[in-house]
Amino acid sequence: MLDCTVKFPYTQYMFTLTNASSETKTILKWGGIILGAAVVIFIIFRVVLFLGQAIFPPPPPKPTLGFEKLTYPKFPRSVTGKTFTYYINTVTGDLPQLPAVAKINRIEFPKPDLLSLKNAGDRVAKVGFTKGPVKISNTLYEWTNDTENSTNTLKKKIRVNILNFNFNVTSDPFSNPDVVAGKNLPTKEGAISSAENFLKSSGYLKNSDRENEEEKEGDIDLTKTQTKIYSLQNGGFIEASSISSAQVIQVIFSQKDIDDIPIVYKKPGQSNIDVLIVGGSFQGQVLAANYTLHAVSDASSTYPILTSQQAFEELKKGNAFIASYNGNQTNISIKKVYLAYFFSDQAQEYTMPVIVFEGDEGFFAYVRAVTDEWVNK
């Protein structure tokens, strides 16, 4: 009888399975070795690259020098004529490393327009300045507000540069007893709101400045808005210790940083744009305002700047603008050093970089950052 039983090669199958398991272990072993070696090689490569850059750093980018020699805006007189000595007292104990070059942008200058005077008049009329214009110069005109129908409103003047629309508002707070008494002085938040509304109504503050819309460089950054409080004494302003003793709230606006580099002004803690808010018989009102905005264009170039050590030597030689100091000591502890752009309250052509030195007791000093060979003396 024919035997049709299929015999399964069990022994051969077990041998093949054992072989496959052994080969898999071998593959995993060598794969792990290769992967580990790759990781070690990668780490060694990064360490060698880091050491190479530390020992042989790449050369700094070459400045483009597109504007030829630059003219710095004139610094005001230093707040003190004292001769100082300095020592470094930063967090690290050393001066920071600054970039070798700084970007400089051209400031936009509006072209003359036959409708400039009319446009300026339309702007100021929206905030109550309807009487005028009176010509002060070829570019400067003055309007006054209408107070005939209100005994509460301060009599104010506004002078506008019809080329760039920068302006200033003036009035006499001592002409109104309710203002002197601080009657209906708003809170700090209310003063900020009043100041913003004043600028918005006259077209000087866009709604997009507070919204998540793209902002052009040079616009006001409302996240930087600050306030200061003052009392009216002896015909002038004295900084107040509390809101209860204040009659004036100053709302200070700042332009936005340029490529994450801050802007500084002739008075630290102040700016070229501010509005003074006071009280009155019924509500708060604008007492005075200053608006000088430097519109930053896209045209830019790069220039070599001083190292922090070179700038410190200039500071020690007295070649710096002392913008602020509230103390009596002459040996100044320098706690912060950084690059910034200086914005004057006068016209300027470019965003000019300075190296700022901050110290104790409100000490601020600015050193011109661009190297001497690229500055008009």
Secondary structure, DSSP 8 states (H G I E B T S, - for coil): ---------HHHHHHHHHHHHHHHHHHHHHHHHHHHHHHHHHHHHHHHHHHHHHHS---------TT-SB--------S-----EEEE--SSSS-----SEEEEEEE------TTHHHHHHHHHHTTT--EEEEESSSSEEEEE---TT-SSS--EEEEEETTT--EEEEE-GGG-HHHHTTTT---HHHHHHHHHHHHHHTTSS-GGGTTTS---TTSB-GGG-EEEEEEEETTEEEE-SSGGG-SEEEEEE-B--BTTB-EE-SSTT--SEEEEEE--SSS-EEEEEEE----EEEEEEEEEB--HHHHHHHHHHT-SEEEE-----SEEEEEEEEEEEE--SS--SB-EEEEEEEETTTEEEEEE-B-GGGB--
